[in-house]
Structure formats: C-alpha cells, structure tokens
Amino acid sequence: MTDQAVDTDGVRLSEEPAEEWRFLGRTRELKELRADIERAGLDTLSGRKAPRARVLLVAGRPGSGRTALAEELAARVAGDYPDGVLRARLSEPDGTRVPVDRIARELLTALDRPAPPGADEDDLTEALRAALADRRVLLLLDAAAAEQVDALLPDTPDCLAVTVAEGPLTGIADVRPCTLGGLDTKSAVELLSRYTGSVRITVDPRAAEQLVEVCQAQPAALTLAGGWLAARPQAAVADLARHMHAEGDEGTPLGRVFSLVYASLPSPAARMLRLLSLAPAGLVDPHTASALAGCSLSGARTTLDDFVGLGLLRAAGSPQPAHPAHPEYPEYEVPGCLHARLSRLARKQDRPAELQLARARMLERTVRLLQSCRAVTETDSPQAREKLLATPRDLRFPHPGAAADWLRARRPALLAAARLAVADGELDTLARRLMSQLVRAMVAHFGTHAAAPDLYGIHRLVLDVAERRELPRERAAALLNLADLDARTGRTAEALVRYRAALDAGREANDPYATGRAMESVGGAHLELGDYDRAADWFGRALAQRLARDERADAARVYGRIATAHTYAGRYGEAVRAWRAAVAGHRKGGDVAAHARALSELARVQEYAGRPEESLRTCQEAVEWARRAEDDRLQAALHLRLADTLDRLGDPVAAGLQRSTAERMLREDPSDPEGACEIRSASTED
C-alpha cells in the first residue's frame, strides 16, 4: 500500500511504501524518555508505593513534531503494555478543551466498558480508573491540559501516561518533561530529501542546510518547504532558501513558509483551503470539501490530494468509506498547527455571509447523506425504495453495511458538526434537521441501546436549540427523550424532574401526545421510586386524557399500569377492577396478545387476593387467548401457574397434567426455558 500521508506535527513523512517509513531523528529525546520510564519516582525514593501512573510530558510548540515523537515512543514501548495503547485528543482543532466526561466516555468505549448515557464527569472518570485498575495500558493524551490529565490518570503504577502539551503540566507530581526544539541537521536534511529527491540535495548540500537553518529545523516548516519544492521540480533548494531569507525574521519559520505555499495556490484552491477550517473536528472528506467550496466532488478529491502532497493536509489513518459510492476515498485531517492560520485567513479574506453560506452548504450535504444512510435500511417499503433510487448516485449507499461503516467512521465529525451547528446560533433550522437525521440513522444502524450515549448528547443539543428558539413542542420531545435515557440507567429521580418539565412544555405547546406521554411517564417514575399512591394518581390523569380523546388501545394499556400500582400497594380489589377494564379494552380493540397477557395478570392478582377458584377460571381463559395469539411461552407459563393453583386447591393429578403440558411445550421451544416461566406485566412491557 502506498501512503502519501504527511504529518505536519511530526516527521513520519514519505511517498514511499509504508514498510519503508522510518522515524527521523530525536534519538536523544527517545533515549531520555525510555530512561524516564525506568527511573525510580519520587514516591519510590521516599519508600512509598507509587499511587498513580507515571506521566511523561512531550512539550513543544505546534509543528515541532511532539505528537510524532509521542507516537514513536508508544510504538517502541507498546510491548511492555500488553493491554494496549489508548489514544485521546484533549482539545478541538481551534484549541478549545474537550470536556473530560466526553474523553472518559470514549476511552471506556475503547475498553469495551459501559459508559451510561448522561453520567457525569466524576462517575465516568471513576469508572475509567476502575477499568484500568487491573490493566497495564499506555495512555497517549494529545494537546493536554493539567486538569484533564489529572482527571484521567489511572490509579495504578502499572500504567503509563504519555502526554503532549505546549507547556508544563502544573499541579501533577513527578512529571517527566521532554521539551522539543528542532531536528538535528542530518535528519532535517533527510526530511527535505523525501520530497525533493536526493539529487537536488546532493548537488547543493549547503543550500539544504541553509534552508534547514531558516526553518529552525522545525518538522512542520520543513514539510511545507519540501512540499513546495516537490511541486516545482525545476526550482533549486537555494531558490527557496534565498526567498526565505528575503522574508526577514518576521513571524515564525512555519508562518513564513506557510505564507509562501499559500500564495502559490490558485485562487479556488486557496479558498477551499481557508474554508477547511470550518470542517467539524478538523476532519475532511470529499463531500465536506465539495460542499464548503461549492465545487464538484471529483474536483474536491483532486484538490485535497494536492494539499496532502504540499503538506497542508494529512490523510487520517487508513482509507475510510468517506464517499458512499466510492469506499476507497480517504478521510483527511487539518493539521493542528495550521488550523488557527486558516481560520484567520478565512475571517480576513471571506465575508461573514460567505462563511455562513459555506457552513450551510456543508450541513445541508450532511443532512442529505444521513437521510440516504437511513433510507438504505428501509428497502422493505416500495416508497422508500423509490425515494432511494431518486437520490443522486454520489449520495447513495450501495447497501446497509456500507452505510453503517460510513456512519461509524464519520461519527466524530458528525457529532462535532451537530455541536458546532448548535453553537453557531444562526443555523438552528439546519441544526435541528441534522440532529433529527443523525438520531434516526444511529437508531436504524446501531439500535437505541448501543447509540444511547451519543443520543443523550444529541438530545441535550436539541433541548438547547428548543429553549433558545422558544419551541415548547421540541423542548417537550427532548426532555422526554432525555428522561427516558435517565430512567433506563437508574437515575429515576433525575428522570422524574425532566418528565415534569416535559409535561409543562407539552401543555404550553398544547401537544396532547407529549402531555399524555409525560403524565404516564411521571407515574412510571413514581412507581419505580416506590410511591404507589402518586403513581396511581398520575396514571389516572393519563387515563382521563386517553378516554377523552377516545384512544382505546392506549387507555387499555394505562388501565394495566394503574392495576400494577395498586398491586404493588396491596390494594388487590382495585387492581382486579383495573385489570378487568384493561381486559375489556384489549378485547374491544382486537389485540389478542395484549388480551391474553392482561388475563394472565388478572389471574395473578386474583390469586394474591385469595381467590384461587376465580384465578383458576381466569387462567384457563388466558390459556385459550394465548393459544389464539400463538404465544407459546405465555401458554407454558400459564400452564405452570395452573399447576400451582391446582396444587393449592388439592388436585395434584390435574396439576401434574398441567406441568407435563408445560414441559412438552418448553421442549418444543427451548429457546429460553427460564424466561418462559416468567410472566411480565403489561406495565413492564410498556
């Protein structure tokens, strides 16, 4: 495989096959860092056991090769950490710090550990430390601040944290710093030769050394210089060195060589490069570049590859399915050392309206891709198939697997796009469409449970927009979704607060669906908290609304929830009446399965109330309805209940027959014999 990736924050730079790559220079720094790992810490010297992981710091300005050095160190010592290397970038491309809870969640996911949606920073970092307690892991934390590192640091000396930062990590004890300057001259010249070829260096080695000196041997500056020379085979190295000298000492070497490279770009390419600073999370694919610049997809791909050759972009790892119809298209990354410069150029040379239009085009393209990503899973519907075929080929996915791969690969950029769209404040309509399609696509491909942590963050963004724009209907929906996720992860008290807020928003919007759902959910939260009287009261309010709107199926279900609350409270008479109402409602609605299950629960409550004969008759009726519903598991469970009831009534022979029937049914359907013996109430099903 040929990889033309250019790491402008390091020195892994080659147009040769990947197996011919080798790390350039930094021999002394690597030796010192290796020695620091083995060196006794302050705790050891004082006779105490080290309480936490050792921290090594690779410090330097952006573009000094600090990330590449940290990666090389990690590669060389990875064998000493059998549980793997965990990587995390702790700042956004614009320098904004990434919240610690988001980083901890990503690291837990990488460790295949649960990260409950909505959990706060303390809970997540504690879970991360617990997950690392019995592991030997190397943590590589890029663009870090002391507070972030301290929160993520494992409480075990068996782990190692290699951090990359611009300055010191004040407040963290016993940090081993390694401050980077430029490369040694030999390595810097070799770096240039990887772009220019050895001949151009050999014919004028003094000019190459002068160019290295002007660039202060900084890898990022040398990368751009090499890219500029590679694009001009007729130019001599001395020409670039003289040009750099003519620029004087103003600005940094990286700034001077970047200005030279940028000035050499055609106007359309220069504009695209500036606009790449708007790419979410600094991640770019041909669709993003095409939408930002308003050009064709093929033209965007060609220009992006040209940028890689010039050192202005780097390929983000292995090729990703960034283009639906062409999975071989890679994803690119804007180097962190160039992002701020591109942002300043964009603000200086493009009008605010033009930048906003570019953002809008990018978000609109993302929305259409997400629509296509979801639509490819709905091919059972003729209308969906017809709509999918009407989608332009460049936006169409060949099959659901390709769509899922694209969604998984672009997930960081998509989530960042949602955050940036909401933070912008002027593109709320597009932001709402984007978040709606992102939720649907994630649920379609990954399922609600697997996508729950991401969905929680998206729903919070929806809530922010709804509150800013005073949209009570959307505020109610976001609050209900957040409360549901809270309830599923055991935060029932927090869920109750959100359900009450959703009820207020639903009433403000005059939305009967949100109002009824919120009242029922408030009752469910009280039921979970053990407050059965309040639960029954709220279920009753929800029932009144369902009856007023003649929503019979929903009313029958709510009757079941009322009956469950009365059962838990020991009010069996009221529970029996509520279950009878539920049975009648399901019978009138023609829901055979729900009818059978409601009868089974009625029989259970009758038995609790000390009416075994009534329970026996109801259970026999439930068996018949379960047979009509073709619910074999429920039939088996009901036969076992009949056996228990007959035993209590003093008829062991009939009880034995019922058990034999149940055992036969379980043998014929052995998929879940234990679960078949458990009858879940209608409220639990809901």
NORSULWO-V794959 format. One record per run of one state. SS is the DSSP state (2 for helix, 1 for strand, 0 for the rest). FROM is the first residue (numbers start at 1). LEN is the number of residues. If there is no record, write none. Layout:
# NORSULWO-V794959
{{SS	FROM	LEN} {SS	FROM	LEN}}
This chain:
# NORSULWO-V794959
{{0	1	1} {1	2	1} {0	3	3} {1	6	1} {0	7	6} {1	13	1} {0	14	3} {1	17	1} {2	18	3} {0	21	6} {2	27	12} {0	39	3} {2	42	4} {0	46	8} {1	54	6} {0	60	6} {2	66	15} {0	81	4} {1	85	5} {0	90	1} {1	91	1} {0	92	5} {1	97	1} {0	98	2} {2	100	11} {0	111	10} {2	121	12} {0	133	5} {1	138	5} {0	143	3} {2	146	7} {0	153	7} {1	160	6} {0	166	10} {1	176	4} {0	180	5} {2	185	12} {0	197	1} {2	198	5} {0	203	2} {2	205	10} {0	215	4} {2	219	12} {0	231	6} {2	237	10} {0	247	6} {2	253	11} {0	264	3} {2	267	12} {0	279	1} {2	280	3} {1	283	2} {0	285	1} {2	286	8} {0	294	3} {2	297	14} {0	311	2} {1	313	3} {0	316	7} {1	323	1} {0	324	2} {1	326	1} {0	327	5} {1	332	3} {0	335	1} {2	336	14} {0	350	2} {2	352	24} {0	376	6} {2	382	8} {0	390	3} {2	393	3} {0	396	4} {2	400	25} {0	425	3} {2	428	19} {0	447	1} {2	448	22} {0	470	2} {2	472	17} {0	489	3} {2	492	18} {0	510	2} {2	512	17} {0	529	3} {2	532	17} {0	549	3} {2	552	18} {0	570	2} {2	572	18} {0	590	2} {2	592	17} {0	609	3} {2	612	17} {0	629	3} {2	632	17} {0	649	3} {2	652	17} {0	669	1} {2	670	7} {0	677	5} {2	682	4} {0	686	1}}
